[in-house]
């Protein structure tokens, strides 16, 4: 019984550390690369890598080299099982 609890604790700690140390900034650059194929360019002033999330502040969205939108904050939470994307204060140009 004690060994199964220890094993469960080790697995939980491993999974949390895996999510914590994952290179979330690479997700952003991968997303940028895929969007460029569709003529969409994201230009973020601040990119903040938090423990379990990635935050983009003051992002400008360009479509076919025309500024299409300004986004105050984008927050991407990556938990590998459950992911969420929150976008706040979108102003269309």
C-alpha positions, 0 to 999 in steps of 0.5 A, a space after each residue: 500500500 505504501 509503495 503504491 502511494 509512493 509510486 503515485 506521488 513520484 508519477 505526479 511529481 514527474 508529470 508536474 515537473 515535465 509541464 513546468 520545464 516544457 519549452 513553452 516559448 517554442 510553442 509560440 514560435 511553432 504557432 508563428 511558423 504555421 500562421 505565416 503559411 496563411 499570411 498571418 503574422 503575430 508581433 508580440 512586444 512582451 513574451 512571458 514564460 510562466 510556470 504553467 502558461 505562456 503570456 503574450 502582451 500587446 500583440 499585433 496581428 497582420 494579415 497580408 502585411 496589413 495590421 488587422 488587430 491589436 490584442 492586449 493579452 493572450 494567455 496559453 495554458 499548457 497542461 498536455 491533457 487540458 489546454 486553454 487559450 484566453 484572449 483579452 481586449 481585441 481591437 480590430 483595425 
